[in-house]
């Protein structure tokens, strides 16, 4: 037995109103796990994220390595987490570390734009590094879809990458 992952979501905003209210009610997690090496080092961000959690679900901010460790620890069998990462790269590291998201796929809520990225939807910006990580997730047999809230239609992200010039590659082109 392992964790019963309720949602695996990539969202640069991490734990915010839509996740804390709508997604939490829809997927009924027993724990919200925010997985980010960067955020785990920032005491203020950690505090704000923990405070943003709905009262009925405890939130924790942990590193990618810690998430991989507890996923494989029988002590955490039966935990029903909603897992949030801030980047596709962190999600790809989790999958490479053995986390199984085949039952839920990978949900993308929002990826913030920064220089050199291309907007593939009105809420998702992708650069070469993000595209490479998303193709790695697809190669692991995962469905990657955009869906801001549960009532929105799921949109397959992979054709959007190809349409915007991102091709599956193993080369580093950052």
N, C-alpha and C positions, 0 to 999 in steps of 0.2 A: 504494500500500500504506500502511496505517496500523497502529497498535497493534492487537494481537489481544486485546481485553479479555476476560478470563476470568470476572470477576464484578464488578458494580457494586453496592456495598452501602452502605446508610445504617445506621449503628449509633452511637449516642451513646457507646458504650464503645470504639469504634474497634478497635484491634488487641488482642484478648484471647484467652483459651485456645481457644474454639471456632473462631475465625478462624485462629489460628496453627497449629492442629493439623488439625481436621476439614476446614475449607473449603480450606486450602492443599493438603492431600492430594487432595481431590476435584477441584479446578479446575486444579491444577498451574501456578501462575503462575511467571514468571521474576523477578517483582518485586512487592512490595507497596507501593502508593502511598497514603499517608494524606494526604488533601487537606482542609486546614482552615486558614484564615487565622489563627484564634485559636491553634491548637496549634503552627503553624509559628513563632509568636512566643515560645513558651514552651520554653526550652532544656531544662528538667527533663522536661517531658512528651515532648518529642522523643526524649530519651535513653531514657526508659522504653519508649516505643513501639518504637524501634529494637532495644532489648534483648529485647522480647517476640517478635520475629520468629523463626521457626524457622531453624536454622543453614543450611539449604539455600537459603533465599530472603532476599535483601537487602530491607530496608524503607527507605523514604524518607518524610519528612514535608515536604510542599510546600504552597504557597498555591494557591488556585483559579486565579489568573492564570497561575502557573507550569505547572500541569497543562494548561491550555488551550494554552499555548505549546509544551510538549514533545509534546503529542498531534499537533500539526500539523507538527512538525519531522521531516523524513525521517531524521534521525540515529537516531530512536527507533522507526522502522518495525521491525516484527518483535518488539518487546518484548511480552511476554504478562503484562500487569499484573492484579492484583487491586486494584481501586480502592475505597477506603473514605472516606466522608465522615461527618461527625458530625451533619449536618442535611439535611433535604430541600431547604432553601434552597441549600446549597452544591451539591448534586447538580443542581438546576435551573439554577444558574449554569454548571455544566460543560456541560450540554446546550445552553443558550443560546449557549455559546462554541464549539459545533460538535462536541462529543464524541458519538459514535454508539454507543448502547447497545441498539439494536434487537435484536441477536442474543442478548443476555443478559437484557434487562429490568432492572428495578431491584428489588433484594432489600432488604428491611428486616428487620434483626435485632432491634433494640431502640431505642426512643426514650424517654429518661428523662422522667418527669413533672415539671412545675413548675407553679406556680399558674396557674389558668385553663385548663389543658389537660383533655382528656377521654381516658380510656383506651379505645381502640378494640379492643385485644386485651390480654391480660395482660402484654404486654411493650412495647406501642406507645402512647405518649401523643401526642395531636395538639392543637394550638391553631389559630387561624385562619391564622397565617402558614405553618405546616407544611402545612395542608390546601391552601392556595393553591399552594404549591410542588409538591405532589403532583398537583394538577389540571393544573399547567403541564406536568409530566412526562407525564401521560396525554395531554394535547393534542398533545405531540410524538410520539405514536404508541407510547409505551412501556408495557409491562405492569409494573405495580407490585404486588409480592407480598411477603407476610410469610413468612419461613422461617428459623427460628433455626439449624438444622443441615440438611445435605443430605438426611438421611433423613426429615425432617418433610415433610408435604404442603405444597405451595405454596398460600397463601390469598390471593385477590385482595383488596387493601386498599381499593379504591375503593368497593365497596358498603358497607364498614364506615364509611367517611367519611359517605356519604349517610345511613346508618342512624342516625348520631350527630349529624345536623343540619348537617353541612358540605356546602355546595353549591358547585359550580364558579362562581367569580366573578372579575372582574377588579378589583373594588374593594378598597381597603386597609381592613381592619377590625380592625387590631391595637389 
